[in-house]
Amino acid sequence: MNKIILAVMCIFLTGCSTGIDVNEMAYVRAAAIEGDNVTFSFYLEEQVISLSADTLEDAKSAAELALGKEIFTGHTELVVLEQGAESNTLEFVLNQWKVPPACRVAYAENVGEILKKRKAEEIVGILKRAEEKNLTEKCDIVTVLGKILNGENGDLPLLTDEGEFQNRQ
C-alpha cells in the first residue's frame, strides 16, 4: 500500500512548477547596447527590437511589453557595445541579466544597426572563428570583464556595420 501511495505522489509531484510555459517566453540571442539604446535579437523569432530607455532593466521591460512575452537572457550568446562603456554595462549584464559566462562581447562601429543587418548567429560564428584563428583574444564576458577590472586592456573584437570581423592589426 505504501508503494502505491509513493508512486502516486511521485506522479503528481514531478514536473515544472514555475507556471511559465516555454512558448510564453522570448529568449534573447544577442543584445546591442549603445548609450540608452538597446537592440535585442531573439532565438526563434526573426524579430529584432530596438528601443530607448533610461536603464538596461527598463529596456528589457519595454521589450517585454512590445513582445507580449517575458524575456529570458540566460542563453544570450552575444553582447555588442560601443567603445568606452564596458565595465558597468558588462557587470550589469552578467550579474542582473544572468547571461552565461561564455557570452561573447564585441565592439561595433554602428552598434544600433548591426543586429538589423546581420543575424546574431552569424556574428557569434565569426567571433568563434576569429578566436580559433588567433585573430582576436578570448572575448567571453568573464574574461573581458576580468581584464577590465584588473586594469588590463580589454581589447575587444571590432565589428563593421555589416557585422563582419575587422582585424585591428
Buried (B, 14 or more C-beta within 10 A) or exposed (E): EEEEEEEEEEEEEEEEEEEEEEEEBBBBBBBBBBEEBBBBBBBEBEEBBBBEBEEBEBBBEBBBEBBEBEBBBEEBBBBBBBEEEBEEBBBBBBEEBEBBEEBBBBBBBBBBBBBEBBBBBEBBEBBEEBBEEEBBBEBBBBBBBEBBEEEEEBEBBBBBBEBBBBEEE
